[in-house]
């Protein structure tokens, strides 16, 4: 790994530090307090984790993830809320995070990684394909 960047699991005590990047990821669609509440609910489930990429002390990239087990995929890691600050993009940070998650998943006995990507996120789709992901289907949502 590039020694300029450090990847580590973010403790639940420090998990709120990801929220400024999550706000940027979602282009400000959600207020801080809404995201804070949702994050607290996710953490209460006990299955959400997040890695942070740091340059010196600055958090410059994140990838939340779930360890899941599904009938069609087996035990796997699902990266979620993957974001790298714009000024650090195209420096291999996304690939570093995915390599870290793949190794972590292997240690946990996972069979692979599964990711969702917004249909309009063309750059994201290209990134996931460059990491060896294949499109399996559509991710759909119905709000109440």
Order of alpha helices (4+ residues) and beta strands (2+ residues): beta-alpha-alpha-beta-beta-beta-alpha-beta-alpha
